[in-house]
Amino acid sequence: MAKRIMVVDDAMFMRATVKRILEQGGYEVAGEAENGHIAIQKYAELKPDAVLMDITMPVMDGITAAKAILQIDPKAIVLMCTALGQQNMVIDAIKAGVKDYIVKPFQPERVIDGLGKALGAS
């Protein structure tokens, strides 16, 4: 059975890109959210195997949402998606329990590899 991944990004085209990469990599997209606040609600509802979350979003950023998800479920697997120049935020995210980060623009093999490692380590 395919692992279920939730995709969180405020840009619809980024969610579509990630969705395509995941589906081609044999994953199932469990759901999508356009901000951290919605991501927390959907995580509780969908219980995905992992979450790919953008850092910079309106309403609630990805790091705040990742921390909230990890409080709900300490075993949650969250990977951050980041633009170049956000390394200091990534360090905060990893200290908070995020498993890995993937730099935009995405290399499909890096997304699949990062997810595979994070899911394999769980």
Phi, psi and omega in degrees: 000136183292143175290142183261125184241136174259134183252125182236115178200141181286341180266120182301321181294329177289319177299319180296319180297311181296319179303314180298315180300314182296313182296321178292334180272004176090011178263160175253136177273112184284331181176174181225155175214148182259359173202168184297324181298312179293324180301318180297314179299313183291327179300312181298324183282315188269335183046059180290164178287333179201162179232130171256115189233131174290151178279311188264110179215156175287170179070298176212129181286166184295325181291316178299316180294318179299317179299318180294317179297318180291336174287321178294316184221095182301342179268002181303143176252111181239130174243134181268144174251129187223149172274162177300146178091005179250023185302322180297324177292323180296320178300316176301317182296317181293321176299328181282349177117004177292139187283326187194173174220151181233130184271136174277151354293143186291138166262118183311318182293330178291322178296310182295318180296314180298317179295315180302316179294314182297318180287326179290330181279349184280000000 
